[in-house]
């Protein structure tokens, strides 16, 4: 596991926390959706890199 994997997973979790926070603050749905997509992409990329399925 290298540093990029860790950064991607931490960023994904940070964005997931942002989604939760923005939802509680009743922010616009478009912002919440963008954060959720970013979070999912970061987490997926980090996990795929750990598994060796993505360079």
PDB file of N, CA, C, O and CB in Angstrom:
ATOM      1  N   UNK A   1       0.859  -1.180   0.000  1.00  0.00           N
ATOM      2  CA  UNK A   1       0.000   0.000   0.000  1.00  0.00           C
ATOM      3  C   UNK A   1       0.895   1.229   0.000  1.00  0.00           C
ATOM      4  O   UNK A   1       1.761   1.381   0.862  1.00  0.00           O
ATOM      5  CB  UNK A   1      -0.972   0.006   1.231  1.00  0.00           C
ATOM      6  N   UNK A   2       0.679   2.101  -0.971  1.00  0.00           N
ATOM      7  CA  UNK A   2       1.508   3.290  -1.021  1.00  0.00           C
ATOM      8  C   UNK A   2       0.714   4.527  -0.609  1.00  0.00           C
ATOM      9  O   UNK A   2      -0.456   4.433  -0.240  1.00  0.00           O
ATOM     10  CB  UNK A   2       2.087   3.472  -2.420  1.00  0.00           C
ATOM     11  N   UNK A   3       1.355   5.665  -0.677  1.00  0.00           N
ATOM     12  CA  UNK A   3       0.748   6.904  -0.204  1.00  0.00           C
ATOM     13  C   UNK A   3      -0.489   7.329  -0.981  1.00  0.00           C
ATOM     14  O   UNK A   3      -1.425   7.886  -0.408  1.00  0.00           O
ATOM     15  CB  UNK A   3       1.750   7.993  -0.259  1.00  0.00           C
ATOM     16  N   UNK A   4      -0.495   7.063  -2.312  1.00  0.00           N
ATOM     17  CA  UNK A   4      -1.643   7.483  -3.114  1.00  0.00           C
ATOM     18  C   UNK A   4      -2.908   6.737  -2.711  1.00  0.00           C
ATOM     19  O   UNK A   4      -3.990   7.322  -2.673  1.00  0.00           O
ATOM     20  CB  UNK A   4      -1.361   7.263  -4.596  1.00  0.00           C
ATOM     21  N   UNK A   5      -2.776   5.450  -2.409  1.00  0.00           N
ATOM     22  CA  UNK A   5      -3.943   4.680  -1.944  1.00  0.00           C
ATOM     23  C   UNK A   5      -4.530   5.322  -0.690  1.00  0.00           C
ATOM     24  O   UNK A   5      -5.740   5.521  -0.579  1.00  0.00           O
ATOM     25  CB  UNK A   5      -3.553   3.202  -1.658  1.00  0.00           C
ATOM     26  N   UNK A   6      -3.655   5.635   0.233  1.00  0.00           N
ATOM     27  CA  UNK A   6      -4.087   6.226   1.496  1.00  0.00           C
ATOM     28  C   UNK A   6      -4.747   7.574   1.268  1.00  0.00           C
ATOM     29  O   UNK A   6      -5.785   7.867   1.862  1.00  0.00           O
ATOM     30  CB  UNK A   6      -2.904   6.377   2.448  1.00  0.00           C
ATOM     31  N   UNK A   7      -4.154   8.398   0.411  1.00  0.00           N
ATOM     32  CA  UNK A   7      -4.721   9.719   0.125  1.00  0.00           C
ATOM     33  C   UNK A   7      -6.099   9.586  -0.505  1.00  0.00           C
ATOM     34  O   UNK A   7      -7.019  10.315  -0.135  1.00  0.00           O
ATOM     35  CB  UNK A   7      -3.792  10.520  -0.801  1.00  0.00           C
ATOM     36  N   UNK A   8      -6.254   8.662  -1.455  1.00  0.00           N
ATOM     37  CA  UNK A   8      -7.552   8.484  -2.115  1.00  0.00           C
ATOM     38  C   UNK A   8      -8.625   8.042  -1.122  1.00  0.00           C
ATOM     39  O   UNK A   8      -9.750   8.543  -1.152  1.00  0.00           O
ATOM     40  CB  UNK A   8      -7.436   7.457  -3.250  1.00  0.00           C
ATOM     41  N   UNK A   9      -8.277   7.115  -0.253  1.00  0.00           N
ATOM     42  CA  UNK A   9      -9.266   6.621   0.708  1.00  0.00           C
ATOM     43  C   UNK A   9      -9.605   7.691   1.746  1.00  0.00           C
ATOM     44  O   UNK A   9     -10.773   7.871   2.091  1.00  0.00           O
ATOM     45  CB  UNK A   9      -8.746   5.353   1.406  1.00  0.00           C
ATOM     46  N   UNK A  10      -8.604   8.391   2.239  1.00  0.00           N
ATOM     47  CA  UNK A  10      -8.866   9.457   3.212  1.00  0.00           C
ATOM     48  C   UNK A  10      -9.695  10.571   2.569  1.00  0.00           C
ATOM     49  O   UNK A  10     -10.621  11.087   3.194  1.00  0.00           O
ATOM     50  CB  UNK A  10      -7.535  10.028   3.767  1.00  0.00           C
ATOM     51  N   UNK A  11      -9.375  10.943   1.335  1.00  0.00           N
ATOM     52  CA  UNK A  11     -10.153  11.967   0.638  1.00  0.00           C
ATOM     53  C   UNK A  11     -11.591  11.510   0.426  1.00  0.00           C
ATOM     54  O   UNK A  11     -12.524  12.297   0.586  1.00  0.00           O
ATOM     55  CB  UNK A  11      -9.506  12.307  -0.708  1.00  0.00           C
ATOM     56  N   UNK A  12     -11.771  10.241   0.068  1.00  0.00           N
ATOM     57  CA  UNK A  12     -13.120   9.702  -0.108  1.00  0.00           C
ATOM     58  C   UNK A  12     -13.921   9.746   1.178  1.00  0.00           C
ATOM     59  O   UNK A  12     -15.099  10.104   1.165  1.00  0.00           O
ATOM     60  CB  UNK A  12     -13.054   8.279  -0.618  1.00  0.00           C
ATOM     61  N   UNK A  13     -13.293   9.386   2.290  1.00  0.00           N
ATOM     62  CA  UNK A  13     -13.993   9.436   3.577  1.00  0.00           C
ATOM     63  C   UNK A  13     -14.288  10.871   3.996  1.00  0.00           C
ATOM     64  O   UNK A  13     -15.342  11.149   4.569  1.00  0.00           O
ATOM     65  CB  UNK A  13     -13.169   8.740   4.658  1.00  0.00           C
ATOM     66  N   UNK A  14     -13.356  11.784   3.710  1.00  0.00           N
ATOM     67  CA  UNK A  14     -13.568  13.203   4.006  1.00  0.00           C
ATOM     68  C   UNK A  14     -14.766  13.739   3.218  1.00  0.00           C
ATOM     69  O   UNK A  14     -15.610  14.451   3.762  1.00  0.00           O
ATOM     70  CB  UNK A  14     -12.296  14.023   3.676  1.00  0.00           C
ATOM     71  N   UNK A  15     -14.829  13.389   1.939  1.00  0.00           N
ATOM     72  CA  UNK A  15     -15.958  13.834   1.115  1.00  0.00           C
ATOM     73  C   UNK A  15     -17.272  13.196   1.577  1.00  0.00           C
ATOM     74  O   UNK A  15     -18.325  13.830   1.519  1.00  0.00           O
ATOM     75  CB  UNK A  15     -15.703  13.495  -0.364  1.00  0.00           C
ATOM     76  N   UNK A  16     -17.207  11.949   2.034  1.00  0.00           N
ATOM     77  CA  UNK A  16     -18.415  11.295   2.549  1.00  0.00           C
ATOM     78  C   UNK A  16     -18.915  12.033   3.788  1.00  0.00           C
ATOM     79  O   UNK A  16     -20.123  12.195   3.966  1.00  0.00           O
ATOM     80  CB  UNK A  16     -18.137   9.803   2.881  1.00  0.00           C
ATOM     81  N   UNK A  17     -18.002  12.478   4.640  1.00  0.00           N
ATOM     82  CA  UNK A  17     -18.397  13.288   5.797  1.00  0.00           C
ATOM     83  C   UNK A  17     -19.007  14.605   5.359  1.00  0.00           C
ATOM     84  O   UNK A  17     -19.942  15.099   5.990  1.00  0.00           O
ATOM     85  CB  UNK A  17     -17.197  13.549   6.705  1.00  0.00           C
ATOM     86  N   UNK A  18     -18.482  15.181   4.275  1.00  0.00           N
ATOM     87  CA  UNK A  18     -19.047  16.413   3.732  1.00  0.00           C
ATOM     88  C   UNK A  18     -20.463  16.211   3.234  1.00  0.00           C
ATOM     89  O   UNK A  18     -21.316  17.082   3.406  1.00  0.00           O
ATOM     90  CB  UNK A  18     -18.181  16.938   2.609  1.00  0.00           C
ATOM     91  N   UNK A  19     -20.717  15.071   2.621  1.00  0.00           N
ATOM     92  CA  UNK A  19     -22.072  14.760   2.147  1.00  0.00           C
ATOM     93  C   UNK A  19     -23.031  14.740   3.325  1.00  0.00           C
ATOM     94  O   UNK A  19     -24.106  15.336   3.269  1.00  0.00           O
ATOM     95  CB  UNK A  19     -22.104  13.400   1.399  1.00  0.00           C
ATOM     96  N   UNK A  20     -22.643  14.059   4.385  1.00  0.00           N
ATOM     97  CA  UNK A  20     -23.488  13.975   5.577  1.00  0.00           C
ATOM     98  C   UNK A  20     -23.737  15.365   6.166  1.00  0.00           C
ATOM     99  O   UNK A  20     -24.866  15.708   6.517  1.00  0.00           O
ATOM    100  CB  UNK A  20     -22.840  13.059   6.633  1.00  0.00           C
ATOM    101  N   UNK A  21     -22.678  16.152   6.268  1.00  0.00           N
ATOM    102  CA  UNK A  21     -22.795  17.493   6.839  1.00  0.00           C
ATOM    103  C   UNK A  21     -23.670  18.397   5.975  1.00  0.00           C
ATOM    104  O   UNK A  21     -24.535  19.107   6.487  1.00  0.00           O
ATOM    105  CB  UNK A  21     -21.412  18.116   7.007  1.00  0.00           C
ATOM    106  N   UNK A  22     -23.443  18.365   4.669  1.00  0.00           N
ATOM    107  CA  UNK A  22     -24.228  19.214   3.766  1.00  0.00           C
ATOM    108  C   UNK A  22     -25.692  18.799   3.758  1.00  0.00           C
ATOM    109  O   UNK A  22     -26.576  19.647   3.634  1.00  0.00           O
ATOM    110  CB  UNK A  22     -23.661  19.153   2.343  1.00  0.00           C
ATOM    111  N   UNK A  23     -25.955  17.511   3.889  1.00  0.00           N
ATOM    112  CA  UNK A  23     -27.335  17.043   3.928  1.00  0.00           C
ATOM    113  C   UNK A  23     -28.039  17.556   5.183  1.00  0.00           C
ATOM    114  O   UNK A  23     -29.204  17.948   5.129  1.00  0.00           O
ATOM    115  CB  UNK A  23     -27.385  15.506   3.877  1.00  0.00           C
ATOM    116  N   UNK A  24     -27.329  17.554   6.316  1.00  0.00           N
ATOM    117  CA  UNK A  24     -27.918  18.066   7.550  1.00  0.00           C
ATOM    118  C   UNK A  24     -28.176  19.563   7.470  1.00  0.00           C
ATOM    119  O   UNK A  24     -29.103  20.064   8.107  1.00  0.00           O
ATOM    120  CB  UNK A  24     -27.012  17.759   8.731  1.00  0.00           C
ATOM    121  N   UNK A  25     -27.359  20.292   6.689  1.00  0.00           N
ATOM    122  CA  UNK A  25     -27.511  21.740   6.567  1.00  0.00           C
ATOM    123  C   UNK A  25     -28.511  22.132   5.481  1.00  0.00           C
ATOM    124  O   UNK A  25     -28.726  23.318   5.232  1.00  0.00           O
ATOM    125  CB  UNK A  25     -26.168  22.375   6.275  1.00  0.00           C
ATOM    126  N   UNK A  26     -29.117  21.141   4.840  1.00  0.00           N
ATOM    127  CA  UNK A  26     -30.109  21.380   3.780  1.00  0.00           C
ATOM    128  C   UNK A  26     -29.505  22.150   2.602  1.00  0.00           C
ATOM    129  O   UNK A  26     -30.124  23.068   2.065  1.00  0.00           O
ATOM    130  CB  UNK A  26     -31.311  22.154   4.344  1.00  0.00           C
ATOM    131  N   UNK A  27     -28.297  21.766   2.214  1.00  0.00           N
ATOM    132  CA  UNK A  27     -27.644  22.382   1.053  1.00  0.00           C
ATOM    133  C   UNK A  27     -28.334  21.905  -0.223  1.00  0.00           C
ATOM    134  O   UNK A  27     -29.078  20.925  -0.195  1.00  0.00           O
ATOM    135  CB  UNK A  27     -26.117  22.038   1.017  1.00  0.00           C
ATOM    136  N   UNK A  28     -28.092  22.590  -1.339  1.00  0.00           N
ATOM    137  CA  UNK A  28     -28.725  22.173  -2.605  1.00  0.00           C
ATOM    138  C   UNK A  28     -28.357  20.734  -2.970  1.00  0.00           C
ATOM    139  O   UNK A  28     -27.237  20.283  -2.733  1.00  0.00           O
ATOM    140  CB  UNK A  28     -28.310  23.120  -3.747  1.00  0.00           C
ATOM    141  N   UNK A  29     -29.317  20.034  -3.547  1.00  0.00           N
ATOM    142  CA  UNK A  29     -29.120  18.623  -3.899  1.00  0.00           C
ATOM    143  C   UNK A  29     -27.968  18.440  -4.874  1.00  0.00           C
ATOM    144  O   UNK A  29     -27.268  17.430  -4.812  1.00  0.00           O
ATOM    145  CB  UNK A  29     -30.395  18.045  -4.497  1.00  0.00           C
ATOM    146  N   UNK A  30     -27.756  19.400  -5.776  1.00  0.00           N
ATOM    147  CA  UNK A  30     -26.683  19.256  -6.761  1.00  0.00           C
ATOM    148  C   UNK A  30     -25.313  19.202  -6.087  1.00  0.00           C
ATOM    149  O   UNK A  30     -24.445  18.444  -6.517  1.00  0.00           O
ATOM    150  CB  UNK A  30     -26.727  20.410  -7.767  1.00  0.00           C
ATOM    151  N   UNK A  31     -25.115  19.984  -5.055  1.00  0.00           N
ATOM    152  CA  UNK A  31     -23.837  19.974  -4.326  1.00  0.00           C
ATOM    153  C   UNK A  31     -23.654  18.641  -3.616  1.00  0.00           C
ATOM    154  O   UNK A  31     -22.559  18.077  -3.617  1.00  0.00           O
ATOM    155  CB  UNK A  31     -23.774  21.140  -3.303  1.00  0.00           C
ATOM    156  N   UNK A  32     -24.708  18.143  -3.019  1.00  0.00           N
ATOM    157  CA  UNK A  32     -24.647  16.858  -2.306  1.00  0.00           C
ATOM    158  C   UNK A  32     -24.340  15.723  -3.282  1.00  0.00           C
ATOM    159  O   UNK A  32     -23.543  14.836  -2.978  1.00  0.00           O
ATOM    160  CB  UNK A  32     -25.979  16.580  -1.562  1.00  0.00           C
ATOM    161  N   UNK A  33     -24.972  15.754  -4.450  1.00  0.00           N
ATOM    162  CA  UNK A  33     -24.735  14.705  -5.448  1.00  0.00           C
ATOM    163  C   UNK A  33     -23.295  14.751  -5.943  1.00  0.00           C
ATOM    164  O   UNK A  33     -22.662  13.706  -6.090  1.00  0.00           O
ATOM    165  CB  UNK A  33     -25.708  14.852  -6.633  1.00  0.00           C
ATOM    166  N   UNK A  34     -22.771  15.943  -6.203  1.00  0.00           N
ATOM    167  CA  UNK A  34     -21.380  16.063  -6.655  1.00  0.00           C
ATOM    168  C   UNK A  34     -20.402  15.546  -5.611  1.00  0.00           C
ATOM    169  O   UNK A  34     -19.448  14.844  -5.945  1.00  0.00           O
ATOM    170  CB  UNK A  34     -21.056  17.515  -6.988  1.00  0.00           C
ATOM    171  N   UNK A  35     -20.635  15.888  -4.352  1.00  0.00           N
ATOM    172  CA  UNK A  35     -19.770  15.388  -3.289  1.00  0.00           C
ATOM    173  C   UNK A  35     -19.865  13.866  -3.160  1.00  0.00           C
ATOM    174  O   UNK A  35     -18.855  13.194  -2.951  1.00  0.00           O
ATOM    175  CB  UNK A  35     -20.132  16.050  -1.960  1.00  0.00           C
ATOM    176  N   UNK A  36     -21.073  13.330  -3.283  1.00  0.00           N
ATOM    177  CA  UNK A  36     -21.257  11.886  -3.177  1.00  0.00           C
ATOM    178  C   UNK A  36     -20.536  11.167  -4.318  1.00  0.00           C
ATOM    179  O   UNK A  36     -19.910  10.131  -4.096  1.00  0.00           O
ATOM    180  CB  UNK A  36     -22.756  11.533  -3.184  1.00  0.00           C
ATOM    181  N   UNK A  37     -20.619  11.706  -5.535  1.00  0.00           N
ATOM    182  CA  UNK A  37     -19.930  11.099  -6.670  1.00  0.00           C
ATOM    183  C   UNK A  37     -18.412  11.156  -6.487  1.00  0.00           C
ATOM    184  O   UNK A  37     -17.711  10.179  -6.750  1.00  0.00           O
ATOM    185  CB  UNK A  37     -20.331  11.802  -7.972  1.00  0.00           C
ATOM    186  N   UNK A  38     -17.918  12.299  -6.038  1.00  0.00           N
ATOM    187  CA  UNK A  38     -16.483  12.426  -5.785  1.00  0.00           C
ATOM    188  C   UNK A  38     -16.011  11.458  -4.727  1.00  0.00           C
ATOM    189  O   UNK A  38     -14.953  10.844  -4.865  1.00  0.00           O
ATOM    190  CB  UNK A  38     -16.144  13.838  -5.368  1.00  0.00           C
ATOM    191  N   UNK A  39     -16.785  11.318  -3.677  1.00  0.00           N
ATOM    192  CA  UNK A  39     -16.444  10.399  -2.603  1.00  0.00           C
ATOM    193  C   UNK A  39     -16.400   8.961  -3.111  1.00  0.00           C
ATOM    194  O   UNK A  39     -15.458   8.223  -2.822  1.00  0.00           O
ATOM    195  CB  UNK A  39     -17.447  10.525  -1.456  1.00  0.00           C
ATOM    196  N   UNK A  40     -17.415   8.571  -3.863  1.00  0.00           N
ATOM    197  CA  UNK A  40     -17.475   7.204  -4.389  1.00  0.00           C
ATOM    198  C   UNK A  40     -16.311   6.928  -5.326  1.00  0.00           C
ATOM    199  O   UNK A  40     -15.732   5.842  -5.285  1.00  0.00           O
ATOM    200  CB  UNK A  40     -18.800   6.967  -5.118  1.00  0.00           C
ATOM    201  N   UNK A  41     -15.958   7.890  -6.169  1.00  0.00           N
ATOM    202  CA  UNK A  41     -14.848   7.691  -7.105  1.00  0.00           C
ATOM    203  C   UNK A  41     -13.519   7.559  -6.371  1.00  0.00           C
ATOM    204  O   UNK A  41     -12.704   6.702  -6.714  1.00  0.00           O
ATOM    205  CB  UNK A  41     -14.778   8.849  -8.103  1.00  0.00           C
ATOM    206  N   UNK A  42     -13.294   8.397  -5.366  1.00  0.00           N
ATOM    207  CA  UNK A  42     -12.041   8.318  -4.601  1.00  0.00           C
ATOM    208  C   UNK A  42     -11.932   6.997  -3.844  1.00  0.00           C
ATOM    209  O   UNK A  42     -10.880   6.357  -3.851  1.00  0.00           O
ATOM    210  CB  UNK A  42     -11.941   9.493  -3.616  1.00  0.00           C
ATOM    211  N   UNK A  43     -13.006   6.595  -3.200  1.00  0.00           N
ATOM    212  CA  UNK A  43     -12.973   5.334  -2.460  1.00  0.00           C
ATOM    213  C   UNK A  43     -12.781   4.151  -3.401  1.00  0.00           C
ATOM    214  O   UNK A  43     -12.008   3.240  -3.102  1.00  0.00           O
ATOM    215  CB  UNK A  43     -14.258   5.156  -1.650  1.00  0.00           C
ATOM    216  N   UNK A  44     -13.477   4.157  -4.532  1.00  0.00           N
ATOM    217  CA  UNK A  44     -13.341   3.053  -5.492  1.00  0.00           C
ATOM    218  C   UNK A  44     -11.922   2.998  -6.048  1.00  0.00           C
ATOM    219  O   UNK A  44     -11.343   1.918  -6.162  1.00  0.00           O
ATOM    220  CB  UNK A  44     -14.358   3.206  -6.645  1.00  0.00           C
ATOM    221  N   UNK A  45     -11.364   4.140  -6.389  1.00  0.00           N
ATOM    222  CA  UNK A  45     -10.001   4.161  -6.931  1.00  0.00           C
ATOM    223  C   UNK A  45      -8.993   3.673  -5.898  1.00  0.00           C
ATOM    224  O   UNK A  45      -8.084   2.915  -6.234  1.00  0.00           O
ATOM    225  CB  UNK A  45      -9.630   5.575  -7.397  1.00  0.00           C
ATOM    226  N   UNK A  46      -9.141   4.094  -4.659  1.00  0.00           N
ATOM    227  CA  UNK A  46      -8.238   3.644  -3.611  1.00  0.00           C
ATOM    228  C   UNK A  46      -8.316   2.152  -3.389  1.00  0.00           C
ATOM    229  O   UNK A  46      -7.291   1.488  -3.236  1.00  0.00           O
ATOM    230  CB  UNK A  46      -8.536   4.361  -2.331  1.00  0.00           C
ATOM    231  N   UNK A  47      -9.518   1.623  -3.370  1.00  0.00           N
ATOM    232  CA  UNK A  47      -9.698   0.178  -3.157  1.00  0.00           C
ATOM    233  C   UNK A  47      -9.184  -0.618  -4.347  1.00  0.00           C
ATOM    234  O   UNK A  47      -8.548  -1.656  -4.166  1.00  0.00           O
ATOM    235  CB  UNK A  47     -11.178  -0.152  -2.909  1.00  0.00           C
ATOM    236  N   UNK A  48      -9.451  -0.142  -5.570  1.00  0.00           N
ATOM    237  CA  UNK A  48      -8.954  -0.843  -6.747  1.00  0.00           C
ATOM    238  C   UNK A  48      -7.437  -0.842  -6.795  1.00  0.00           C
ATOM    239  O   UNK A  48      -6.830  -1.823  -7.224  1.00  0.00           O
ATOM    240  CB  UNK A  48      -9.512  -0.215  -8.010  1.00  0.00           C
ATOM    241  N   UNK A  49      -6.818   0.251  -6.358  1.00  0.00           N
ATOM    242  CA  UNK A  49      -5.351   0.302  -6.336  1.00  0.00           C
ATOM    243  C   UNK A  49      -4.794  -0.655  -5.284  1.00  0.00           C
ATOM    244  O   UNK A  49      -3.765  -1.290  -5.516  1.00  0.00           O
ATOM    245  CB  UNK A  49      -4.862   1.740  -6.058  1.00  0.00           C
ATOM    246  N   UNK A  50      -5.450  -0.766  -4.143  1.00  0.00           N
ATOM    247  CA  UNK A  50      -4.977  -1.696  -3.108  1.00  0.00           C
ATOM    248  C   UNK A  50      -5.073  -3.138  -3.624  1.00  0.00           C
ATOM    249  O   UNK A  50      -4.178  -3.947  -3.381  1.00  0.00           O
ATOM    250  CB  UNK A  50      -5.805  -1.529  -1.793  1.00  0.00           C
ATOM    251  N   UNK A  51      -6.160  -3.453  -4.336  1.00  0.00           N
ATOM    252  CA  UNK A  51      -6.352  -4.801  -4.847  1.00  0.00           C
ATOM    253  C   UNK A  51      -5.469  -5.101  -6.051  1.00  0.00           C
ATOM    254  O   UNK A  51      -5.370  -6.251  -6.479  1.00  0.00           O
ATOM    255  CB  UNK A  51      -7.796  -5.007  -5.214  1.00  0.00           C
ATOM    256  N   UNK A  52      -4.826  -4.071  -6.601  1.00  0.00           N
ATOM    257  CA  UNK A  52      -3.961  -4.269  -7.758  1.00  0.00           C
ATOM    258  C   UNK A  52      -4.700  -4.350  -9.073  1.00  0.00           C
ATOM    259  O   UNK A  52      -4.133  -4.784 -10.076  1.00  0.00           O
ATOM    260  CB  UNK A  52      -3.168  -5.499  -7.578  1.00  0.00           C
ATOM    261  N   UNK A  53      -5.958  -3.938  -9.086  1.00  0.00           N
ATOM    262  CA  UNK A  53      -6.757  -3.996 -10.298  1.00  0.00           C
ATOM    263  C   UNK A  53      -6.633  -2.737 -11.148  1.00  0.00           C
ATOM    264  O   UNK A  53      -7.105  -2.697 -12.284  1.00  0.00           O
ATOM    265  CB  UNK A  53      -8.195  -4.227  -9.946  1.00  0.00           C
ATOM    266  N   UNK A  54      -6.000  -1.715 -10.593  1.00  0.00           N
ATOM    267  CA  UNK A  54      -5.826  -0.463 -11.315  1.00  0.00           C
ATOM    268  C   UNK A  54      -4.439   0.074 -10.996  1.00  0.00           C
ATOM    269  O   UNK A  54      -4.046   0.158  -9.833  1.00  0.00           O
ATOM    270  CB  UNK A  54      -6.936   0.574 -10.941  1.00  0.00           C
ATOM    271  N   UNK A  55      -3.715   0.430 -12.023  1.00  0.00           N
ATOM    272  CA  UNK A  55      -2.330   0.896 -11.819  1.00  0.00           C
ATOM    273  C   UNK A  55      -2.351   2.170 -11.149  1.00  0.00           C
ATOM    274  O   UNK A  55      -1.296   2.743 -10.879  1.00  0.00           O
ATOM    275  CB  UNK A  55      -1.562   1.015 -13.100  1.00  0.00           C
TER     276      UNK A  55
END
